[in-house]
């Protein structure tokens, strides 16, 4: 019984870690896209 609980909690932890990594990658992609968009929009001062 204890073994099943350990396995379930480990699977749950793995899912949470994967979700966290996905959120981190997603937010990094959003930041990169915003920086890229703001760089294109600005006209060079001369």
C-alpha positions in Angstrom: 0.0 0.0 0.0 2.8 2.4 0.9 4.6 1.5 -2.4 1.6 2.5 -4.5 1.4 5.8 -2.7 5.1 6.5 -3.3 4.7 5.7 -7.0 1.6 7.9 -7.3 3.3 10.8 -5.5 6.4 10.4 -7.7 4.3 10.5 -10.9 2.4 13.6 -9.6 5.7 15.3 -8.9 7.1 14.4 -12.3 4.0 15.9 -13.9 4.3 19.1 -11.9 8.0 19.4 -12.8 7.2 19.0 -16.5 4.4 21.6 -16.2 6.8 24.0 -14.5 9.4 23.5 -17.2 6.7 24.1 -19.9 5.6 27.3 -18.2 9.1 28.5 -17.9 9.9 27.9 -21.5 6.6 29.5 -22.6 7.2 32.6 -20.5 10.7 32.9 -21.9 9.3 32.6 -25.4 6.8 35.4 -24.7 9.5 37.6 -23.3 11.7 37.0 -26.3 8.9 37.7 -28.7 8.1 41.0 -26.9 11.7 42.1 -27.0 12.0 41.2 -30.7 8.7 43.0 -31.5 9.9 46.2 -29.7 13.2 46.1 -31.4 11.6 46.0 -34.8 9.1 48.8 -34.0 11.7 51.3 -33.0 13.1 53.4 -35.8 16.8 54.2 -35.6 17.6 57.8 -34.5 19.8 59.6 -36.9 
